[in-house]
């Protein structure tokens, strides 16, 4: 995946109401796509700008949040239907404005249910689920994963993006079997494992601690910290599991042998 595709993946692609500011009080209606705190794509019956510096307004569909933004046109194109497409980069945003853009995106995403997921049949195969997920922007999937209900969590656990899986691991509604299934994924980020290991919901769950300590992407420090909170019986179970770091396994075996001799 190229740099342009990576940038697009972190943006919110749904169209939002927008206006390009013209001379005086003139406002040219258009739509804002691919909105992020680094820039936006404006699409509509717009004139090609003479100067690169532009001012625009972006709003939520209901109009309850509106942001005026200054940017620089970095790309001009036309769609098949003749609409002008202006790629605008935001440079040197004032303090707090980037967070306000993210809040606007969050509000819109919060109220949306991606059709690609909603239309999945109950007996959809894993391949069908992953194809549907691929049609939803990553930013939307991350937002959804952090608050999803059981049905959506079951769909999202098949996601291939580690940021989506991280948001899923932090979902306050997840149950023990869901977290255990998630921990059997080998593509989790080390930070996700660190979070689950320190989440009060799971610190007393021995099987979850063992799954984390033996995960192929766990850091030595996290596995060692988990082992340090286990009693002798749990440590014996941990040592017998495949995947435990060789150095940590040797350390724990020495500790157990010392206890037995004592």
Phi and psi restraints in degrees (value plus and minus 20) as a CYANA .aco file:
   2 UNK   PHI     -99.7   -59.7
   2 UNK   PSI     153.6   193.6
   3 UNK   PHI     -80.7   -40.7
   3 UNK   PSI     -60.8   -20.8
   4 UNK   PHI     -83.1   -43.1
   4 UNK   PSI     -59.7   -19.7
   5 UNK   PHI     -88.3   -48.3
   5 UNK   PSI     -57.5   -17.5
   6 UNK   PHI     -84.0   -44.0
   6 UNK   PSI     -60.6   -20.6
   7 UNK   PHI     -85.3   -45.3
   7 UNK   PSI     -62.0   -22.0
   8 UNK   PHI     -83.8   -43.8
   8 UNK   PSI     -53.7   -13.7
   9 UNK   PHI     -85.0   -45.0
   9 UNK   PSI     -46.0    -6.0
  10 UNK   PHI    -112.5   -72.5
  10 UNK   PSI     -17.6    22.4
  11 UNK   PHI    -119.1   -79.1
  11 UNK   PSI     149.0   189.0
  12 UNK   PHI    -124.2   -84.2
  12 UNK   PSI      94.6   134.6
  13 UNK   PHI    -107.4   -67.4
  13 UNK   PSI     -35.2     4.8
  14 UNK   PHI     -83.6   -43.6
  14 UNK   PSI     123.3   163.3
  15 UNK   PHI     -96.1   -56.1
  15 UNK   PSI     115.3   155.3
  16 UNK   PHI    -139.2   -99.2
  16 UNK   PSI     133.1   173.1
  17 UNK   PHI     -81.4   -41.4
  17 UNK   PSI     117.8   157.8
  18 UNK   PHI    -169.7  -129.7
  18 UNK   PSI     141.2   181.2
  19 UNK   PHI    -160.5  -120.5
  19 UNK   PSI     110.9   150.9
  20 UNK   PHI    -113.1   -73.1
  20 UNK   PSI     106.0   146.0
  21 UNK   PHI     -96.4   -56.4
  21 UNK   PSI     110.5   150.5
  22 UNK   PHI    -125.8   -85.8
  22 UNK   PSI    -170.9  -130.9
  23 UNK   PHI     -91.3   -51.3
  23 UNK   PSI     120.4   160.4
  24 UNK   PHI      41.0    81.0
  24 UNK   PSI    -146.4  -106.4
  25 UNK   PHI    -114.8   -74.8
  25 UNK   PSI     -11.3    28.7
  26 UNK   PHI     -85.2   -45.2
  26 UNK   PSI     113.7   153.7
  27 UNK   PHI    -149.4  -109.4
  27 UNK   PSI     101.6   141.6
  28 UNK   PHI    -121.3   -81.3
  28 UNK   PSI      93.8   133.8
  29 UNK   PHI     -88.6   -48.6
  29 UNK   PSI     119.9   159.9
  30 UNK   PHI    -178.5  -138.5
  30 UNK   PSI    -189.9  -149.9
  31 UNK   PHI    -143.1  -103.1
  31 UNK   PSI     130.0   170.0
  32 UNK   PHI    -126.3   -86.3
  32 UNK   PSI     103.2   143.2
  33 UNK   PHI    -141.3  -101.3
  33 UNK   PSI     141.8   181.8
  34 UNK   PHI      33.3    73.3
  34 UNK   PSI      22.5    62.5
  35 UNK   PHI     -94.9   -54.9
  35 UNK   PSI     111.5   151.5
  36 UNK   PHI    -171.6  -131.6
  36 UNK   PSI     155.8   195.8
  37 UNK   PHI     -95.3   -55.3
  37 UNK   PSI     -22.7    17.3
  38 UNK   PHI    -117.4   -77.4
  38 UNK   PSI     -36.5     3.5
  39 UNK   PHI     148.6   188.6
  39 UNK   PSI    -192.7  -152.7
  40 UNK   PHI    -177.4  -137.4
  40 UNK   PSI     136.3   176.3
  41 UNK   PHI    -129.3   -89.3
  41 UNK   PSI      99.6   139.6
  42 UNK   PHI    -117.7   -77.7
  42 UNK   PSI     111.7   151.7
  43 UNK   PHI    -149.7  -109.7
  43 UNK   PSI     111.1   151.1
  44 UNK   PHI     144.9   184.9
  44 UNK   PSI    -194.2  -154.2
  45 UNK   PHI     -98.3   -58.3
  45 UNK   PSI      47.7    87.7
  46 UNK   PHI    -124.8   -84.8
  46 UNK   PSI     130.7   170.7
  47 UNK   PHI     -96.8   -56.8
  47 UNK   PSI     129.9   169.9
  48 UNK   PHI     -91.4   -51.4
  48 UNK   PSI     107.0   147.0
  49 UNK   PHI     -86.1   -46.1
  49 UNK   PSI     124.1   164.1
  50 UNK   PHI    -102.4   -62.4
  50 UNK   PSI     -59.1   -19.1
  51 UNK   PHI    -128.1   -88.1
  51 UNK   PSI     128.4   168.4
  52 UNK   PHI     -92.3   -52.3
  52 UNK   PSI     -48.2    -8.2
  53 UNK   PHI    -101.4   -61.4
  53 UNK   PSI     108.7   148.7
  54 UNK   PHI    -155.7  -115.7
  54 UNK   PSI     141.6   181.6
  55 UNK   PHI    -143.4  -103.4
  55 UNK   PSI     122.0   162.0
  56 UNK   PHI    -165.9  -125.9
  56 UNK   PSI     142.9   182.9
  57 UNK   PHI    -142.6  -102.6
  57 UNK   PSI     114.4   154.4
  58 UNK   PHI    -141.9  -101.9
  58 UNK   PSI     121.3   161.3
  59 UNK   PHI    -156.6  -116.6
  59 UNK   PSI     142.2   182.2
  60 UNK   PHI     -92.5   -52.5
  60 UNK   PSI     139.4   179.4
  61 UNK   PHI     -75.7   -35.7
  61 UNK   PSI     -55.0   -15.0
  62 UNK   PHI    -103.0   -63.0
  62 UNK   PSI     -28.0    12.0
  63 UNK   PHI      58.8    98.8
  63 UNK   PSI     -11.4    28.6
  64 UNK   PHI     -96.3   -56.3
  64 UNK   PSI     -39.9     0.1
  65 UNK   PHI    -147.2  -107.2
  65 UNK   PSI     108.1   148.1
  66 UNK   PHI    -152.6  -112.6
  66 UNK   PSI     116.3   156.3
  67 UNK   PHI    -145.0  -105.0
  67 UNK   PSI     110.0   150.0
  68 UNK   PHI    -114.7   -74.7
  68 UNK   PSI     109.4   149.4
  69 UNK   PHI    -152.6  -112.6
  69 UNK   PSI     123.1   163.1
  70 UNK   PHI    -123.3   -83.3
  70 UNK   PSI     118.2   158.2
  71 UNK   PHI    -170.9  -130.9
  71 UNK   PSI    -199.9  -159.9
  72 UNK   PHI    -146.3  -106.3
  72 UNK   PSI     108.0   148.0
  73 UNK   PHI     -91.0   -51.0
  73 UNK   PSI     102.0   142.0
  74 UNK   PHI    -134.3   -94.3
  74 UNK   PSI     -27.1    12.9
  75 UNK   PHI    -176.3  -136.3
  75 UNK   PSI     117.8   157.8
  76 UNK   PHI    -149.2  -109.2
  76 UNK   PSI     110.9   150.9
  77 UNK   PHI    -171.9  -131.9
  77 UNK   PSI    -199.4  -159.4
  78 UNK   PHI    -153.5  -113.5
  78 UNK   PSI     122.5   162.5
  79 UNK   PHI    -105.1   -65.1
  79 UNK   PSI     153.3   193.3
  80 UNK   PHI     -80.8   -40.8
  80 UNK   PSI     -48.4    -8.4
  81 UNK   PHI    -111.2   -71.2
  81 UNK   PSI     -10.2    29.8
  82 UNK   PHI      70.0   110.0
  82 UNK   PSI     -19.3    20.7
  83 UNK   PHI     -90.7   -50.7
  83 UNK   PSI     119.8   159.8
  84 UNK   PHI     -99.0   -59.0
  84 UNK   PSI     118.6   158.6
  85 UNK   PHI    -141.4  -101.4
  85 UNK   PSI      94.3   134.3
  86 UNK   PHI    -130.0   -90.0
  86 UNK   PSI      97.1   137.1
  87 UNK   PHI    -106.1   -66.1
  87 UNK   PSI      98.4   138.4
  88 UNK   PHI    -136.5   -96.5
  88 UNK   PSI     107.4   147.4
  89 UNK   PHI    -120.2   -80.2
  89 UNK   PSI     118.0   158.0
  90 UNK   PHI    -114.0   -74.0
  90 UNK   PSI     104.9   144.9
  91 UNK   PHI    -144.9  -104.9
  91 UNK   PSI     113.7   153.7
  92 UNK   PHI      40.4    80.4
  92 UNK   PSI      30.0    70.0
  93 UNK   PHI     -81.7   -41.7
  93 UNK   PSI     120.0   160.0
  94 UNK   PHI     -80.2   -40.2
  94 UNK   PSI     135.0   175.0
  95 UNK   PHI     -73.9   -33.9
  95 UNK   PSI     111.2   151.2
  96 UNK   PHI      71.1   111.1
  96 UNK   PSI     -37.8     2.2
  97 UNK   PHI     -92.2   -52.2
  97 UNK   PSI     -55.9   -15.9
  98 UNK   PHI     -80.1   -40.1
  98 UNK   PSI     -59.7   -19.7
  99 UNK   PHI     -87.7   -47.7
  99 UNK   PSI     -54.2   -14.2
 100 UNK   PHI     -88.5   -48.5
 100 UNK   PSI     -55.9   -15.9
 101 UNK   PHI     -83.2   -43.2
 101 UNK   PSI     -65.5   -25.5
 102 UNK   PHI     -83.4   -43.4
 102 UNK   PSI     -55.7   -15.7
 103 UNK   PHI     -86.4   -46.4
 103 UNK   PSI     -60.2   -20.2
 104 UNK   PHI     -80.8   -40.8
 104 UNK   PSI     -67.5   -27.5
 105 UNK   PHI     -80.1   -40.1
 105 UNK   PSI     -63.2   -23.2
 106 UNK   PHI     -81.5   -41.5
 106 UNK   PSI     -61.1   -21.1
 107 UNK   PHI     -83.2   -43.2
 107 UNK   PSI     -61.1   -21.1
 108 UNK   PHI     -88.7   -48.7
 108 UNK   PSI     -66.3   -26.3
 109 UNK   PHI     -81.9   -41.9
 109 UNK   PSI     -57.8   -17.8
 110 UNK   PHI     -76.8   -36.8
 110 UNK   PSI     -53.8   -13.8
 111 UNK   PHI    -113.7   -73.7
 111 UNK   PSI     -14.7    25.3
 112 UNK   PHI    -129.2   -89.2
 112 UNK   PSI     123.8   163.8
 113 UNK   PHI    -137.6   -97.6
 113 UNK   PSI      92.6   132.6
 114 UNK   PHI     -81.0   -41.0
 114 UNK   PSI     105.1   145.1
 115 UNK   PHI     -79.8   -39.8
 115 UNK   PSI     -56.4   -16.4
 116 UNK   PHI     -78.0   -38.0
 116 UNK   PSI     -54.1   -14.1
 117 UNK   PHI    -105.0   -65.0
 117 UNK   PSI     -63.1   -23.1
 118 UNK   PHI     -80.7   -40.7
 118 UNK   PSI     -51.8   -11.8
 119 UNK   PHI    -107.3   -67.3
 119 UNK   PSI     -19.7    20.3
 120 UNK   PHI     -86.3   -46.3
 120 UNK   PSI     113.8   153.8
 121 UNK   PHI     -91.5   -51.5
 121 UNK   PSI     138.3   178.3
 122 UNK   PHI     -82.8   -42.8
 122 UNK   PSI     -48.7    -8.7
 123 UNK   PHI    -119.1   -79.1
 123 UNK   PSI       5.3    45.3
 124 UNK   PHI     -81.1   -41.1
 124 UNK   PSI     121.0   161.0
 125 UNK   PHI     -96.5   -56.5
 125 UNK   PSI     146.5   186.5
 126 UNK   PHI     -80.6   -40.6
 126 UNK   PSI     -60.1   -20.1
 127 UNK   PHI     -82.7   -42.7
 127 UNK   PSI     -61.0   -21.0
 128 UNK   PHI     -85.4   -45.4
 128 UNK   PSI     -60.0   -20.0
 129 UNK   PHI     -83.0   -43.0
 129 UNK   PSI     -65.6   -25.6
 130 UNK   PHI     -87.4   -47.4
 130 UNK   PSI     -54.0   -14.0
 131 UNK   PHI     -85.5   -45.5
 131 UNK   PSI     -59.5   -19.5
 132 UNK   PHI     -87.3   -47.3
 132 UNK   PSI     -63.0   -23.0
 133 UNK   PHI     -80.5   -40.5
 133 UNK   PSI     -57.1   -17.1
 134 UNK   PHI     -84.3   -44.3
 134 UNK   PSI     -39.4     0.6
 135 UNK   PHI    -108.4   -68.4
 135 UNK   PSI     -21.8    18.2
 136 UNK   PHI    -128.0   -88.0
 136 UNK   PSI     109.4   149.4
 137 UNK   PHI     -74.8   -34.8
 137 UNK   PSI     124.2   164.2
 138 UNK   PHI     -75.5   -35.5
 138 UNK   PSI     -63.3   -23.3
 139 UNK   PHI     -78.4   -38.4
 139 UNK   PSI     -57.5   -17.5
 140 UNK   PHI     -90.2   -50.2
 140 UNK   PSI     -62.3   -22.3
 141 UNK   PHI     -83.6   -43.6
 141 UNK   PSI     -58.9   -18.9
 142 UNK   PHI     -82.8   -42.8
 142 UNK   PSI     -67.0   -27.0
 143 UNK   PHI     -79.1   -39.1
 143 UNK   PSI     -64.7   -24.7
 144 UNK   PHI     -85.9   -45.9
 144 UNK   PSI     -61.1   -21.1
 145 UNK   PHI     -82.2   -42.2
 145 UNK   PSI     -51.8   -11.8
 146 UNK   PHI     -93.6   -53.6
 146 UNK   PSI     -32.5     7.5
 147 UNK   PHI    -156.7  -116.7
 147 UNK   PSI     -14.3    25.7
 148 UNK   PHI     -82.7   -42.7
 148 UNK   PSI     129.1   169.1
 149 UNK   PHI    -100.3   -60.3
 149 UNK   PSI    -199.9  -159.9
 150 UNK   PHI     -78.8   -38.8
 150 UNK   PSI     -64.9   -24.9
 151 UNK   PHI     -79.6   -39.6
 151 UNK   PSI     -66.0   -26.0
 152 UNK   PHI     -90.8   -50.8
 152 UNK   PSI     -52.9   -12.9
 153 UNK   PHI     -84.8   -44.8
 153 UNK   PSI     -58.6   -18.6
 154 UNK   PHI     -83.2   -43.2
 154 UNK   PSI     -53.4   -13.4
 155 UNK   PHI     -94.2   -54.2
 155 UNK   PSI     -67.0   -27.0
 156 UNK   PHI     -89.9   -49.9
 156 UNK   PSI     -39.9     0.1
 157 UNK   PHI     -89.4   -49.4
 157 UNK   PSI     -30.4     9.6
 158 UNK   PHI    -112.1   -72.1
 158 UNK   PSI     -17.9    22.1
 159 UNK   PHI     -86.2   -46.2
 159 UNK   PSI     128.9   168.9
 160 UNK   PHI    -119.5   -79.5
 160 UNK   PSI     -23.0    17.0
 161 UNK   PHI    -111.3   -71.3
 161 UNK   PSI     104.6   144.6
 162 UNK   PHI     -83.8   -43.8
 162 UNK   PSI     -46.5    -6.5
 163 UNK   PHI     -90.7   -50.7
 163 UNK   PSI     -54.2   -14.2
 164 UNK   PHI     -86.9   -46.9
 164 UNK   PSI     -63.4   -23.4
 165 UNK   PHI     -84.8   -44.8
 165 UNK   PSI     -56.0   -16.0
 166 UNK   PHI     -83.8   -43.8
 166 UNK   PSI     -64.6   -24.6
 167 UNK   PHI     -83.4   -43.4
 167 UNK   PSI     -56.1   -16.1
 168 UNK   PHI     -85.5   -45.5
 168 UNK   PSI     -59.7   -19.7
 169 UNK   PHI     -84.8   -44.8
 169 UNK   PSI     -46.1    -6.1
 170 UNK   PHI    -112.8   -72.8
 170 UNK   PSI     -24.6    15.4
 171 UNK   PHI     -79.7   -39.7
 171 UNK   PSI     104.8   144.8
 172 UNK   PHI     -88.7   -48.7
 172 UNK   PSI     -31.3     8.7
 173 UNK   PHI    -118.4   -78.4
 173 UNK   PSI     -25.0    15.0
 174 UNK   PHI     -83.5   -43.5
 174 UNK   PSI     122.5   162.5
 175 UNK   PHI    -121.4   -81.4
 175 UNK   PSI     145.5   185.5
 176 UNK   PHI     -73.5   -33.5
 176 UNK   PSI     -68.7   -28.7
 177 UNK   PHI     -80.7   -40.7
 177 UNK   PSI     -52.7   -12.7
 178 UNK   PHI     -87.8   -47.8
 178 UNK   PSI     -63.3   -23.3
 179 UNK   PHI     -85.7   -45.7
 179 UNK   PSI     -59.3   -19.3
 180 UNK   PHI     -83.8   -43.8
 180 UNK   PSI     -60.2   -20.2
 181 UNK   PHI     -85.1   -45.1
 181 UNK   PSI     -59.1   -19.1
 182 UNK   PHI     -84.8   -44.8
 182 UNK   PSI     -59.6   -19.6
 183 UNK   PHI     -89.2   -49.2
 183 UNK   PSI     -32.1     7.9
 184 UNK   PHI    -105.6   -65.6
 184 UNK   PSI     -23.7    16.3
 185 UNK   PHI     -95.8   -55.8
 185 UNK   PSI     112.6   152.6
 186 UNK   PHI    -107.9   -67.9
 186 UNK   PSI     -23.6    16.4
 187 UNK   PHI    -125.2   -85.2
 187 UNK   PSI       1.4    41.4
 188 UNK   PHI     -93.3   -53.3
 188 UNK   PSI     132.5   172.5
 189 UNK   PHI     -98.2   -58.2
 189 UNK   PSI     126.8   166.8
 190 UNK   PHI     -73.8   -33.8
 190 UNK   PSI     -56.3   -16.3
 191 UNK   PHI     -84.1   -44.1
 191 UNK   PSI     -52.0   -12.0
 192 UNK   PHI     -85.6   -45.6
 192 UNK   PSI     -62.9   -22.9
 193 UNK   PHI     -84.8   -44.8
 193 UNK   PSI     -59.9   -19.9
 194 UNK   PHI     -80.6   -40.6
 194 UNK   PSI     -62.5   -22.5
 195 UNK   PHI     -84.3   -44.3
 195 UNK   PSI     -68.2   -28.2
 196 UNK   PHI     -81.5   -41.5
 196 UNK   PSI     -58.4   -18.4
 197 UNK   PHI     -83.6   -43.6
 197 UNK   PSI     -49.1    -9.1
 198 UNK   PHI    -121.9   -81.9
 198 UNK   PSI     -22.3    17.7
 199 UNK   PHI     -90.8   -50.8
 199 UNK   PSI     103.1   143.1
 200 UNK   PHI     -76.1   -36.1
 200 UNK   PSI     -43.3    -3.3
 201 UNK   PHI     -86.1   -46.1
 201 UNK   PSI     -47.2    -7.2
 202 UNK   PHI    -138.2   -98.2
 202 UNK   PSI     -24.7    15.3
 203 UNK   PHI     -83.5   -43.5
 203 UNK   PSI     -42.9    -2.9
 204 UNK   PHI    -115.8   -75.8
 204 UNK   PSI     -16.6    23.4
 205 UNK   PHI    -114.6   -74.6
 205 UNK   PSI      82.9   122.9
 206 UNK   PHI     -80.3   -40.3
 206 UNK   PSI     -63.0   -23.0
 207 UNK   PHI     -84.8   -44.8
 207 UNK   PSI     -57.1   -17.1
 208 UNK   PHI     -85.1   -45.1
 208 UNK   PSI     -62.2   -22.2
 209 UNK   PHI     -82.8   -42.8
 209 UNK   PSI     -58.7   -18.7
 210 UNK   PHI     -88.3   -48.3
 210 UNK   PSI     -60.8   -20.8
 211 UNK   PHI     -80.2   -40.2
 211 UNK   PSI     -59.7   -19.7
 212 UNK   PHI     -89.2   -49.2
 212 UNK   PSI     -67.4   -27.4
 213 UNK   PHI     -83.1   -43.1
 213 UNK   PSI     -45.3    -5.3
 214 UNK   PHI    -125.2   -85.2
 214 UNK   PSI     -12.2    27.8
 215 UNK   PHI     -89.5   -49.5
 215 UNK   PSI     121.2   161.2
 216 UNK   PHI     -84.1   -44.1
 216 UNK   PSI     -36.6     3.4
 217 UNK   PHI    -132.4   -92.4
 217 UNK   PSI     -10.3    29.7
 218 UNK   PHI     -93.9   -53.9
 218 UNK   PSI     125.5   165.5
 219 UNK   PHI     -98.0   -58.0
 219 UNK   PSI     134.6   174.6
 220 UNK   PHI     -78.8   -38.8
 220 UNK   PSI     -60.6   -20.6
 221 UNK   PHI     -81.5   -41.5
 221 UNK   PSI     -62.7   -22.7
 222 UNK   PHI     -87.7   -47.7
 222 UNK   PSI     -64.5   -24.5
 223 UNK   PHI     -82.0   -42.0
 223 UNK   PSI     -60.7   -20.7
 224 UNK   PHI     -85.7   -45.7
 224 UNK   PSI     -59.4   -19.4
 225 UNK   PHI     -84.8   -44.8
 225 UNK   PSI     -61.8   -21.8
 226 UNK   PHI     -82.4   -42.4
 226 UNK   PSI     -66.6   -26.6
 227 UNK   PHI     -82.0   -42.0
 227 UNK   PSI     -53.7   -13.7
 228 UNK   PHI     -86.6   -46.6
 228 UNK   PSI     -33.9     6.1
 229 UNK   PHI    -124.5   -84.5
 229 UNK   PSI     -11.7    28.3
 230 UNK   PHI    -120.2   -80.2
 230 UNK   PSI     129.5   169.5
 231 UNK   PHI    -103.7   -63.7
 231 UNK   PSI     158.2   198.2
 232 UNK   PHI     -81.3   -41.3
 232 UNK   PSI     -59.1   -19.1
 233 UNK   PHI     -86.3   -46.3
 233 UNK   PSI     -62.1   -22.1
 234 UNK   PHI     -87.2   -47.2
 234 UNK   PSI     -58.2   -18.2
 235 UNK   PHI     -83.4   -43.4
 235 UNK   PSI     -57.7   -17.7
 236 UNK   PHI     -83.5   -43.5
 236 UNK   PSI     -60.6   -20.6
 237 UNK   PHI     -84.4   -44.4
 237 UNK   PSI     -61.5   -21.5
 238 UNK   PHI     -83.2   -43.2
 238 UNK   PSI     -64.0   -24.0
 239 UNK   PHI     -82.3   -42.3
 239 UNK   PSI     -52.0   -12.0
 240 UNK   PHI     -98.5   -58.5
 240 UNK   PSI     -33.3     6.7
 241 UNK   PHI    -100.4   -60.4
 241 UNK   PSI     117.8   157.8
 242 UNK   PHI     -89.5   -49.5
 242 UNK   PSI     131.7   171.7
 243 UNK   PHI      81.8   121.8
 243 UNK   PSI     -33.3     6.7
 244 UNK   PHI     -88.2   -48.2
 244 UNK   PSI     116.8   156.8
 245 UNK   PHI     -75.0   -35.0
 245 UNK   PSI     111.8   151.8
 246 UNK   PHI     -78.0   -38.0
 246 UNK   PSI     -62.4   -22.4
 247 UNK   PHI     -85.3   -45.3
 247 UNK   PSI     -59.3   -19.3
 248 UNK   PHI     -89.8   -49.8
 248 UNK   PSI     -59.4   -19.4
 249 UNK   PHI     -79.8   -39.8
 249 UNK   PSI     -64.4   -24.4
 250 UNK   PHI     -83.3   -43.3
 250 UNK   PSI     -60.8   -20.8
 251 UNK   PHI     -83.2   -43.2
 251 UNK   PSI     -64.4   -24.4
 252 UNK   PHI     -89.5   -49.5
 252 UNK   PSI     -57.7   -17.7
 253 UNK   PHI     -83.1   -43.1
 253 UNK   PSI     -57.9   -17.9
 254 UNK   PHI     -86.1   -46.1
 254 UNK   PSI     -59.3   -19.3
 255 UNK   PHI     -84.2   -44.2
 255 UNK   PSI     -64.5   -24.5
 256 UNK   PHI     -85.0   -45.0
 256 UNK   PSI     -61.3   -21.3
 257 UNK   PHI     -82.4   -42.4
 257 UNK   PSI     -58.6   -18.6
 258 UNK   PHI     -85.5   -45.5
 258 UNK   PSI     -59.7   -19.7
 259 UNK   PHI     -85.0   -45.0
 259 UNK   PSI     -62.5   -22.5
 260 UNK   PHI     -84.4   -44.4
 260 UNK   PSI     -58.3   -18.3
 261 UNK   PHI     -88.1   -48.1
 261 UNK   PSI     -52.5   -12.5
